[in-house]
Amino acid sequence: MVRPTETLLTSALRPGLRGFLAFCEVVGLDLEPFQRKIARAMFSAEREVLVILPRGNGKTTLLAAIAAHHLLTHERPMVYLGAASVAQARIAFEAARAFCTHPAIADLVTVRALELRRADDTGGVMRMVPSDGPKAHGLQGSLYLCDELWAHRDGQLYEAMRSALVKRPDARMATISTADVGPERPLSRLRAR
C-alpha cells in the first residue's frame, strides 16, 4: 500500500468537497462521476439531500465515506445513521468503520461496538439509531443519514431526523434509497412533498 503524502492527508482532513475528494483518495475510494455529483450536492448550500438510485450503485458506501469524513473534519461532529433495521444500518456503519480504520487515519478514530469516536477531545461521535422514530427524538446532530427509506415501516425516523435539523444551524441530512413500492410508503410521501 502506498502511504498518502502529508499534503494529501492534510487536505483530506479539511471540511468541504475538496477535502472529501482528498479523503476518498487517501482511503482508496474511487468515485464514479455520478457519485461525485452526489458529493457536490452534499457539500452544497442545501441542508437536505435525497438520493434515489438502483441497488448496487454504492449509495451506502458513499454515505459511509461522507460520514467518516464529517466525523474527522467537522466542529463538534455528531453523526446519526438510521435504517429500517439494525442489520441494514450495520452495513453502512461497517463501511464507515473500514474507512476510519484505514492505516492513514486509524489513529484519529476510536472504534467501539456500534460507535465511532474521534480520538481527540472534541466529543465527536457516529452512532446508529433505531428505526423506531419516536425513540430518535431529541437528537442534536450535525449530520443525519437515513438509509434505504423505502424499507422503513413508517416515516417516523425520517421525520425525527428532519425535524432535528433546526437544533443546529450547521446540521445536514442525507436520505438514500432505491425506488419505493407504493404511494403510501415514506419515500413516496417524501417525493410528493
C-alpha atoms as a printed R data frame, in Angstrom:
    type eleno elety resid chain resno       x      y       z
1   ATOM     1    CA   MET     A     1   0.000  0.000   0.000
2   ATOM     2    CA   VAL     A     2   1.241  3.463  -0.888
3   ATOM     3    CA   ARG     A     3   1.148  5.872   2.053
4   ATOM     4    CA   PRO     A     4  -0.515  9.210   1.242
5   ATOM     5    CA   THR     A     5   1.704 12.266   1.188
6   ATOM     6    CA   GLU     A     6   1.485 14.604   4.154
7   ATOM     7    CA   THR     A     7  -0.074 17.243   1.881
8   ATOM     8    CA   LEU     A     8  -2.780 14.853   0.678
9   ATOM     9    CA   LEU     A     9  -3.527 13.719   4.226
10  ATOM    10    CA   THR     A    10  -3.745 17.341   5.400
11  ATOM    11    CA   SER     A    11  -6.150 18.078   2.528
12  ATOM    12    CA   ALA     A    12  -8.237 15.013   3.386
13  ATOM    13    CA   LEU     A    13  -8.768 16.326   6.909
14  ATOM    14    CA   ARG     A    14 -10.294 19.599   5.723
15  ATOM    15    CA   PRO     A    15 -14.056 20.126   5.512
16  ATOM    16    CA   GLY     A    16 -15.822 20.657   2.215
17  ATOM    17    CA   LEU     A    17 -15.937 18.948  -1.144
18  ATOM    18    CA   ARG     A    18 -12.219 19.241  -1.900
19  ATOM    19    CA   GLY     A    19 -11.392 17.773   1.492
20  ATOM    20    CA   PHE     A    20 -13.848 14.935   0.883
21  ATOM    21    CA   LEU     A    21 -12.358 14.137  -2.527
22  ATOM    22    CA   ALA     A    22  -8.878 14.055  -0.961
23  ATOM    23    CA   PHE     A    23 -10.258 11.837   1.834
24  ATOM    24    CA   CYS     A    24 -11.589  9.375  -0.761
25  ATOM    25    CA   GLU     A    25  -8.171  9.309  -2.418
26  ATOM    26    CA   VAL     A    26  -6.456  8.630   0.924
27  ATOM    27    CA   VAL     A    27  -8.775  5.734   1.845
28  ATOM    28    CA   GLY     A    28  -8.786  4.271  -1.671
29  ATOM    29    CA   LEU     A    29 -12.389  5.008  -2.672
30  ATOM    30    CA   ASP     A    30 -12.601  5.616  -6.422
31  ATOM    31    CA   LEU     A    31 -15.705  7.708  -7.030
32  ATOM    32    CA   GLU     A    32 -17.770  7.345 -10.171
33  ATOM    33    CA   PRO     A    33 -18.885 10.590 -11.883
34  ATOM    34    CA   PHE     A    34 -22.444 10.230 -10.527
35  ATOM    35    CA   GLN     A    35 -21.050  9.751  -7.000
36  ATOM    36    CA   ARG     A    36 -19.055 12.974  -7.390
37  ATOM    37    CA   LYS     A    37 -22.293 14.693  -8.388
38  ATOM    38    CA   ILE     A    38 -23.964 13.392  -5.212
39  ATOM    39    CA   ALA     A    39 -20.973 14.546  -3.163
40  ATOM    40    CA   ARG     A    40 -21.252 18.028  -4.707
41  ATOM    41    CA   ALA     A    41 -24.888 18.118  -3.604
42  ATOM    42    CA   MET     A    42 -23.931 17.012  -0.091
43  ATOM    43    CA   PHE     A    43 -21.404 19.829   0.201
44  ATOM    44    CA   SER     A    44 -23.649 22.475  -1.367
45  ATOM    45    CA   ALA     A    45 -25.750 25.030   0.487
46  ATOM    46    CA   GLU     A    46 -28.681 22.598   0.641
47  ATOM    47    CA   ARG     A    47 -29.241 21.200   4.125
48  ATOM    48    CA   GLU     A    48 -31.159 18.145   2.962
49  ATOM    49    CA   VAL     A    49 -30.298 15.847   0.063
50  ATOM    50    CA   LEU     A    50 -32.324 12.929  -1.297
51  ATOM    51    CA   VAL     A    51 -30.590 10.309  -3.454
52  ATOM    52    CA   ILE     A    52 -32.597  7.631  -5.273
53  ATOM    53    CA   LEU     A    53 -30.592  5.080  -7.234
54  ATOM    54    CA   PRO     A    54 -30.968  1.394  -8.115
55  ATOM    55    CA   ARG     A    55 -29.326 -1.278  -5.991
56  ATOM    56    CA   GLY     A    56 -25.621 -1.881  -6.419
57  ATOM    57    CA   ASN     A    57 -24.579  1.709  -7.162
58  ATOM    58    CA   GLY     A    58 -22.587  2.360  -3.996
59  ATOM    59    CA   LYS     A    59 -25.077  4.637  -2.239
60  ATOM    60    CA   THR     A    60 -24.372  3.237   1.218
61  ATOM    61    CA   THR     A    61 -20.606  3.207   0.699
62  ATOM    62    CA   LEU     A    62 -20.656  6.820  -0.461
63  ATOM    63    CA   LEU     A    63 -22.746  7.849   2.546
64  ATOM    64    CA   ALA     A    64 -20.380  5.967   4.863
65  ATOM    65    CA   ALA     A    65 -17.412  7.855   3.380
66  ATOM    66    CA   ILE     A    66 -19.237 11.167   3.828
67  ATOM    67    CA   ALA     A    67 -19.984 10.205   7.453
68  ATOM    68    CA   ALA     A    68 -16.361  9.262   8.182
69  ATOM    69    CA   HIS     A    69 -15.050 12.463   6.582
70  ATOM    70    CA   HIS     A    70 -17.604 14.536   8.509
71  ATOM    71    CA   LEU     A    71 -16.604 12.877  11.773
72  ATOM    72    CA   LEU     A    72 -12.967 13.805  11.181
73  ATOM    73    CA   THR     A    73 -13.432 17.335   9.862
74  ATOM    74    CA   HIS     A    74 -16.499 18.918  11.396
75  ATOM    75    CA   GLU     A    75 -16.557 21.033  14.532
76  ATOM    76    CA   ARG     A    76 -18.369 19.121  17.328
77  ATOM    77    CA   PRO     A    77 -19.472 16.329  14.964
78  ATOM    78    CA   MET     A    78 -22.459 14.192  15.899
79  ATOM    79    CA   VAL     A    79 -23.364 11.775  13.113
80  ATOM    80    CA   TYR     A    80 -26.505  9.652  13.358
81  ATOM    81    CA   LEU     A    81 -27.139  6.766  10.996
82  ATOM    82    CA   GLY     A    82 -30.592  5.226  10.814
83  ATOM    83    CA   ALA     A    83 -32.016  2.487   8.655
84  ATOM    84    CA   ALA     A    84 -35.059  0.228   8.568
85  ATOM    85    CA   SER     A    85 -33.269 -2.380  10.682
86  ATOM    86    CA   VAL     A    86 -30.139 -2.713  12.781
87  ATOM    87    CA   ALA     A    87 -28.734 -5.170  10.233
88  ATOM    88    CA   GLN     A    88 -29.233 -2.634   7.461
89  ATOM    89    CA   ALA     A    89 -27.683  0.209   9.487
90  ATOM    90    CA   ARG     A    90 -24.746 -2.042  10.317
91  ATOM    91    CA   ILE     A    91 -23.817 -2.270   6.615
92  ATOM    92    CA   ALA     A    92 -23.259  1.498   6.445
93  ATOM    93    CA   PHE     A    93 -21.626  1.532   9.871
94  ATOM    94    CA   GLU     A    94 -19.161 -1.199   8.877
95  ATOM    95    CA   ALA     A    95 -18.291  0.688   5.694
96  ATOM    96    CA   ALA     A    96 -17.614  3.847   7.742
97  ATOM    97    CA   ARG     A    97 -15.564  1.782  10.186
98  ATOM    98    CA   ALA     A    98 -13.498  0.388   7.313
99  ATOM    99    CA   PHE     A    99 -12.693  3.936   6.162
100 ATOM   100    CA   CYS     A   100 -11.857  5.021   9.718
101 ATOM   101    CA   THR     A   101  -9.530  2.071  10.270
102 ATOM   102    CA   HIS     A   102  -7.544  2.763   7.115
103 ATOM   103    CA   PRO     A   103  -3.874  2.937   8.214
104 ATOM   104    CA   ALA     A   104  -3.558  6.570   7.127
105 ATOM   105    CA   ILE     A   105  -6.217  7.748   9.598
106 ATOM   106    CA   ALA     A   106  -6.722  4.879  12.052
107 ATOM   107    CA   ASP     A   107  -5.119  6.751  14.949
108 ATOM   108    CA   LEU     A   108  -7.711  9.558  14.595
109 ATOM   109    CA   VAL     A   109 -10.728  7.367  15.444
110 ATOM   110    CA   THR     A   110 -11.627  5.044  18.299
111 ATOM   111    CA   VAL     A   111 -13.833  2.132  17.238
112 ATOM   112    CA   ARG     A   112 -16.455  0.829  19.649
113 ATOM   113    CA   ALA     A   113 -19.079 -1.863  19.131
114 ATOM   114    CA   LEU     A   114 -21.663  0.313  17.375
115 ATOM   115    CA   GLU     A   115 -19.973  3.675  17.580
116 ATOM   116    CA   LEU     A   116 -17.058  5.562  16.067
117 ATOM   117    CA   ARG     A   117 -15.449  8.298  18.192
118 ATOM   118    CA   ARG     A   118 -12.945 10.918  17.260
119 ATOM   119    CA   ALA     A   119  -9.751 10.231  19.203
120 ATOM   120    CA   ASP     A   120  -9.258 13.889  20.161
121 ATOM   121    CA   ASP     A   121 -11.217 15.703  22.862
122 ATOM   122    CA   THR     A   122 -13.965 17.126  20.610
123 ATOM   123    CA   GLY     A   123 -16.502 14.514  21.677
124 ATOM   124    CA   GLY     A   124 -17.197 13.729  18.032
125 ATOM   125    CA   VAL     A   125 -19.162 10.535  17.518
126 ATOM   126    CA   MET     A   126 -21.009  8.483  14.901
127 ATOM   127    CA   ARG     A   127 -23.838  6.274  16.166
128 ATOM   128    CA   MET     A   128 -26.505  4.042  14.771
129 ATOM   129    CA   VAL     A   129 -30.050  4.948  15.825
130 ATOM   130    CA   PRO     A   130 -33.108  2.691  15.935
131 ATOM   131    CA   SER     A   131 -35.643  2.775  13.140
132 ATOM   132    CA   ASP     A   132 -38.283  3.440  15.785
133 ATOM   133    CA   GLY     A   133 -38.835  7.146  15.123
134 ATOM   134    CA   PRO     A   134 -40.306  8.214  18.488
135 ATOM   135    CA   LYS     A   135 -37.170  6.935  20.227
136 ATOM   136    CA   ALA     A   136 -34.983  9.030  17.916
137 ATOM   137    CA   HIS     A   137 -36.412 12.393  19.000
138 ATOM   138    CA   GLY     A   138 -34.034 14.564  20.975
139 ATOM   139    CA   LEU     A   139 -31.044 14.073  18.687
140 ATOM   140    CA   GLN     A   140 -28.793 17.096  18.157
141 ATOM   141    CA   GLY     A   141 -26.631 16.003  15.286
142 ATOM   142    CA   SER     A   142 -24.506 17.750  12.739
143 ATOM   143    CA   LEU     A   143 -25.182 15.030  10.145
144 ATOM   144    CA   TYR     A   144 -28.177 12.710   9.835
145 ATOM   145    CA   LEU     A   145 -28.095  9.770   7.443
146 ATOM   146    CA   CYS     A   146 -31.290  7.926   6.615
147 ATOM   147    CA   ASP     A   147 -30.522  4.724   4.713
148 ATOM   148    CA   GLU     A   148 -32.993  2.952   2.385
149 ATOM   149    CA   LEU     A   149 -36.099  4.943   3.321
150 ATOM   150    CA   TRP     A   150 -38.205  2.746   1.042
151 ATOM   151    CA   ALA     A   151 -37.832 -0.114   3.558
152 ATOM   152    CA   HIS     A   152 -38.859  1.869   6.655
153 ATOM   153    CA   ARG     A   153 -42.092  0.741   8.276
154 ATOM   154    CA   ASP     A   154 -43.212  4.356   8.513
155 ATOM   155    CA   GLY     A   155 -41.663  7.786   8.117
156 ATOM   156    CA   GLN     A   156 -41.120  8.465  11.818
157 ATOM   157    CA   LEU     A   157 -37.337  8.088  11.849
158 ATOM   158    CA   TYR     A   158 -37.024 10.336   8.813
159 ATOM   159    CA   GLU     A   159 -39.285 12.927  10.478
160 ATOM   160    CA   ALA     A   160 -37.352 12.736  13.769
161 ATOM   161    CA   MET     A   161 -34.097 13.374  11.888
162 ATOM   162    CA   ARG     A   162 -35.509 16.078   9.639
163 ATOM   163    CA   SER     A   163 -37.193 17.957  12.483
164 ATOM   164    CA   ALA     A   164 -33.880 17.922  14.405
165 ATOM   165    CA   LEU     A   165 -32.161 19.940  11.665
166 ATOM   166    CA   VAL     A   166 -33.385 23.133  13.356
167 ATOM   167    CA   LYS     A   167 -31.364 22.395  16.504
168 ATOM   168    CA   ARG     A   168 -28.027 23.166  14.865
169 ATOM   169    CA   PRO     A   169 -27.553 25.745  12.114
170 ATOM   170    CA   ASP     A   170 -24.774 23.596  10.624
171 ATOM   171    CA   ALA     A   171 -26.838 20.371  10.590
172 ATOM   172    CA   ARG     A   172 -27.298 18.485   7.330
173 ATOM   173    CA   MET     A   173 -29.235 15.410   6.285
174 ATOM   174    CA   ALA     A   174 -28.953 12.842   3.520
175 ATOM   175    CA   THR     A   175 -31.554 10.237   2.655
176 ATOM   176    CA   ILE     A   176 -30.571  7.471   0.264
177 ATOM   177    CA   SER     A   177 -32.833  4.821  -1.144
178 ATOM   178    CA   THR     A   178 -33.826  2.694  -4.047
179 ATOM   179    CA   ALA     A   179 -37.272  3.399  -5.501
180 ATOM   180    CA   ASP     A   180 -40.317  2.921  -3.294
181 ATOM   181    CA   VAL     A   181 -43.005  0.287  -3.741
182 ATOM   182    CA   GLY     A   182 -46.245  2.209  -3.170
183 ATOM   183    CA   PRO     A   183 -47.763  5.684  -2.881
184 ATOM   184    CA   GLU     A   184 -48.337  5.492   0.878
185 ATOM   185    CA   ARG     A   185 -44.770  4.498   1.741
186 ATOM   186    CA   PRO     A   186 -42.458  7.014   3.471
187 ATOM   187    CA   LEU     A   187 -40.234  7.638   0.452
188 ATOM   188    CA   SER     A   188 -43.219  8.183  -1.856
189 ATOM   189    CA   ARG     A   189 -44.641 10.752   0.558
190 ATOM   190    CA   LEU     A   190 -41.260 12.492   0.698
191 ATOM   191    CA   ARG     A   191 -41.007 12.615  -3.082
192 ATOM   192    CA   ALA     A   192 -44.546 14.007  -3.318
193 ATOM   193    CA   ARG     A   193 -43.615 16.760  -0.845
